[in-house]
Amino acid sequence: MALRSLEISVRGPSEHGKTNNKGLHEIKINYHGIEQEPRTTVVRALAAITDLNYQTQETQTEFIIHPCTYYVGFKLISNYGKKDKSVQTKVIVTDIDGNLIDNVLIECKVIGNGNEKKEDENGLIVFEQVKDNQTLTLVSSNKDAVNIDFTPKLGGSYNISYSVKDEQGRLAMSFYDNYYVSGGYENEIKKQKVDFIPTDTITIIPSETKHYQPNDICELLILAPFSPASGLVIFDCDGQVSQPIQFQIESGKDSATVEFRISKDWIPGFTVHAELT
């Protein structure tokens, strides 16, 4: 399961005081949390004392403040999604010791951003920015992860968050930003006369992160910096190049998927290259 967190470092104020007749001094810390994105906070405290001879000794400690009694974690089954096809996720809720908790309401918010290809009043093709907002709820299980699936209506970038509340209404959250969904439209690059061949980066994303076996089916998402384009996927295994696979990036699209079967000749591993023209 994935728990995404971002460490925030804030230098707190210093406090001065005097010890009592037992040599003790206490400081109370009130924590109000970060409401928009609640997360675990690590507090580091340093104390220094100075005696009458101006000699100083110091010590320090650190402790964790949990934003909630529970934590929520998730796992995306695929590294990317496809428009109008279900995206599967597995979600768990645990206590601060990692034990699965039953019957806690999980809220999943899905926010997608993409482009739609339309005709304007003059009959010209335009690309309009659109959003896909979804909210799903389900209760947790203390037996196993529960499935929370959603169907993206757009091709583009999605932000996904999972949140739970404890009995005191305190919030815990996990999230995934920029989950790519293929099947959308991008503005076509204007054709222009150039005296050089432009170069850019091609991104290759496997559908699953796992150890493949011979005869397994593997699917790759190819993200292209321009369209239309013709492409080749080339497999390199210790210097031996296998038969390449041809694919097309359609006009106005920014990606394509390529599916192939793992060959036993590629053991123990191989490298995938992609080229566009």
BELMO-V318214 format. One record per pair of residues at least 6 apart in sequence whose C-alpha atoms are under 8 Angstrom apart, sorted by sequence separation. I is the first residue (numbers start at 1). GAP is how many residues later the second one is. If there is no record, write none. Layout:
{{I | GAP} {I | GAP}}
This chain:
{{19 | 6} {33 | 6} {50 | 6} {81 | 6} {94 | 6} {95 | 6} {119 | 6} {120 | 6} {140 | 6} {165 | 6} {235 | 6} {236 | 6} {249 | 6} {18 | 7} {49 | 7} {50 | 7} {93 | 7} {94 | 7} {118 | 7} {119 | 7} {164 | 7} {165 | 7} {234 | 7} {235 | 7} {249 | 7} {17 | 8} {48 | 8} {49 | 8} {92 | 8} {93 | 8} {117 | 8} {118 | 8} {163 | 8} {164 | 8} {234 | 8} {235 | 8} {248 | 8} {48 | 9} {49 | 9} {78 | 9} {93 | 9} {117 | 9} {118 | 9} {163 | 9} {164 | 9} {234 | 9} {235 | 9} {247 | 9} {48 | 10} {77 | 10} {78 | 10} {117 | 10} {118 | 10} {138 | 10} {163 | 10} {234 | 10} {47 | 11} {48 | 11} {76 | 11} {77 | 11} {93 | 11} {116 | 11} {117 | 11} {137 | 11} {162 | 11} {163 | 11} {207 | 11} {233 | 11} {234 | 11} {247 | 11} {46 | 12} {47 | 12} {76 | 12} {77 | 12} {115 | 12} {116 | 12} {136 | 12} {161 | 12} {162 | 12} {206 | 12} {207 | 12} {232 | 12} {233 | 12} {46 | 13} {47 | 13} {76 | 13} {77 | 13} {115 | 13} {116 | 13} {161 | 13} {162 | 13} {206 | 13} {207 | 13} {232 | 13} {233 | 13} {46 | 14} {75 | 14} {76 | 14} {115 | 14} {116 | 14} {161 | 14} {206 | 14} {207 | 14} {232 | 14} {233 | 14} {45 | 15} {46 | 15} {74 | 15} {75 | 15} {114 | 15} {115 | 15} {160 | 15} {161 | 15} {205 | 15} {206 | 15} {231 | 15} {232 | 15} {44 | 16} {45 | 16} {74 | 16} {75 | 16} {113 | 16} {114 | 16} {159 | 16} {160 | 16} {204 | 16} {205 | 16} {230 | 16} {231 | 16} {44 | 17} {45 | 17} {74 | 17} {113 | 17} {114 | 17} {159 | 17} {160 | 17} {204 | 17} {205 | 17} {230 | 17} {231 | 17} {44 | 18} {73 | 18} {74 | 18} {113 | 18} {159 | 18} {204 | 18} {230 | 18} {231 | 18} {43 | 19} {44 | 19} {72 | 19} {73 | 19} {112 | 19} {113 | 19} {158 | 19} {159 | 19} {160 | 19} {203 | 19} {204 | 19} {229 | 19} {230 | 19} {42 | 20} {43 | 20} {72 | 20} {73 | 20} {111 | 20} {112 | 20} {132 | 20} {158 | 20} {159 | 20} {202 | 20} {203 | 20} {228 | 20} {229 | 20} {42 | 21} {43 | 21} {72 | 21} {111 | 21} {112 | 21} {132 | 21} {157 | 21} {158 | 21} {202 | 21} {203 | 21} {228 | 21} {229 | 21} {42 | 22} {43 | 22} {71 | 22} {72 | 22} {110 | 22} {111 | 22} {132 | 22} {157 | 22} {158 | 22} {202 | 22} {227 | 22} {228 | 22} {229 | 22} {41 | 23} {42 | 23} {70 | 23} {71 | 23} {110 | 23} {111 | 23} {131 | 23} {157 | 23} {158 | 23} {201 | 23} {202 | 23} {227 | 23} {228 | 23} {40 | 24} {41 | 24} {70 | 24} {71 | 24} {109 | 24} {110 | 24} {156 | 24} {157 | 24} {201 | 24} {227 | 24} {228 | 24} {40 | 25} {41 | 25} {70 | 25} {71 | 25} {109 | 25} {110 | 25} {155 | 25} {156 | 25} {200 | 25} {224 | 25} {227 | 25} {228 | 25} {40 | 26} {41 | 26} {69 | 26} {70 | 26} {109 | 26} {155 | 26} {156 | 26} {227 | 26} {39 | 27} {40 | 27} {69 | 27} {108 | 27} {109 | 27} {154 | 27} {155 | 27} {156 | 27} {227 | 27} {39 | 28} {107 | 28} {108 | 28} {155 | 28} {156 | 28} {226 | 28} {38 | 29} {107 | 29} {108 | 29} {152 | 29} {154 | 29} {155 | 29} {156 | 29} {225 | 29} {237 | 29} {66 | 30} {107 | 30} {154 | 30} {155 | 30} {224 | 30} {106 | 31} {107 | 31} {223 | 31} {224 | 31} {105 | 32} {106 | 32} {223 | 32} {237 | 32} {238 | 32} {6 | 33} {105 | 33} {106 | 33} {222 | 33} {223 | 33} {237 | 33} {5 | 34} {7 | 34} {33 | 34} {105 | 34} {106 | 34} {221 | 34} {222 | 34} {236 | 34} {237 | 34} {104 | 35} {105 | 35} {221 | 35} {222 | 35} {235 | 35} {236 | 35} {103 | 36} {104 | 36} {221 | 36} {222 | 36} {235 | 36} {236 | 36} {102 | 37} {103 | 37} {104 | 37} {189 | 37} {220 | 37} {221 | 37} {235 | 37} {236 | 37} {102 | 38} {103 | 38} {188 | 38} {189 | 38} {219 | 38} {220 | 38} {234 | 38} {235 | 38} {101 | 39} {102 | 39} {103 | 39} {115 | 39} {188 | 39} {219 | 39} {220 | 39} {233 | 39} {234 | 39} {101 | 40} {102 | 40} {108 | 40} {112 | 40} {114 | 40} {115 | 40} {219 | 40} {233 | 40} {234 | 40} {100 | 41} {101 | 41} {102 | 41} {113 | 41} {114 | 41} {115 | 41} {218 | 41} {219 | 41} {233 | 41} {100 | 42} {112 | 42} {113 | 42} {114 | 42} {217 | 42} {218 | 42} {232 | 42} {233 | 42} {100 | 43} {113 | 43} {114 | 43} {217 | 43} {218 | 43} {231 | 43} {232 | 43} {100 | 44} {112 | 44} {113 | 44} {217 | 44} {218 | 44} {231 | 44} {232 | 44} {112 | 45} {113 | 45} {216 | 45} {217 | 45} {231 | 45} {112 | 46} {215 | 46} {216 | 46} {230 | 46} {231 | 46} {93 | 47} {111 | 47} {112 | 47} {214 | 47} {215 | 47} {229 | 47} {230 | 47} {92 | 48} {93 | 48} {110 | 48} {111 | 48} {214 | 48} {215 | 48} {229 | 48} {91 | 49} {92 | 49} {110 | 49} {111 | 49} {213 | 49} {214 | 49} {215 | 49} {110 | 50} {212 | 50} {214 | 50} {109 | 51} {110 | 51} {92 | 52} {108 | 52} {109 | 52} {224 | 52} {92 | 53} {108 | 53} {109 | 53} {214 | 53} {91 | 54} {92 | 54} {108 | 54} {90 | 55} {91 | 55} {107 | 55} {108 | 55} {90 | 56} {91 | 56} {106 | 56} {107 | 56} {90 | 57} {91 | 57} {106 | 57} {107 | 57} {89 | 58} {90 | 58} {106 | 58} {127 | 58} {88 | 59} {89 | 59} {105 | 59} {127 | 59} {88 | 60} {89 | 60} {104 | 60} {105 | 60} {127 | 60} {88 | 61} {104 | 61} {87 | 62} {88 | 62} {86 | 63} {87 | 63} {188 | 63} {86 | 64} {87 | 64} {188 | 64} {86 | 65} {87 | 65} {187 | 65} {85 | 66} {86 | 66} {186 | 66} {84 | 67} {85 | 67} {185 | 67} {186 | 67} {83 | 68} {84 | 68} {116 | 68} {117 | 68} {185 | 68} {186 | 68} {3 | 69} {83 | 69} {84 | 69} {115 | 69} {116 | 69} {184 | 69} {185 | 69} {3 | 70} {82 | 70} {83 | 70} {84 | 70} {114 | 70} {115 | 70} {183 | 70} {184 | 70} {204 | 70} {2 | 71} {3 | 71} {81 | 71} {83 | 71} {114 | 71} {115 | 71} {1 | 72} {2 | 72} {83 | 72} {183 | 72} {202 | 72} {1 | 73} {2 | 73} {82 | 73} {182 | 73} {202 | 73} {1 | 74} {182 | 74} {74 | 88} {1 | 89} {73 | 89} {1 | 90} {72 | 90} {1 | 91} {72 | 91} {72 | 92} {71 | 93} {70 | 94} {70 | 95} {70 | 96} {68 | 97} {69 | 97} {68 | 98} {81 | 98} {83 | 98} {80 | 99} {81 | 99} {82 | 99} {83 | 99} {72 | 100} {74 | 100} {79 | 100} {80 | 100} {81 | 100} {82 | 100} {83 | 100} {69 | 101} {71 | 101} {72 | 101} {73 | 101} {80 | 101} {81 | 101} {82 | 101} {83 | 101} {68 | 102} {70 | 102} {71 | 102} {72 | 102} {80 | 102} {67 | 103} {68 | 103} {67 | 104} {68 | 104} {67 | 105} {80 | 125} {79 | 126} {79 | 127} {80 | 127} {79 | 128} {78 | 129} {79 | 129} {78 | 130} {79 | 130} {77 | 131} {78 | 131} {38 | 133} {39 | 133} {38 | 134} {39 | 134} {37 | 135} {38 | 135} {35 | 136} {37 | 136} {80 | 141} {5 | 169} {4 | 170} {3 | 171} {4 | 171} {2 | 172} {3 | 172} {4 | 172}}
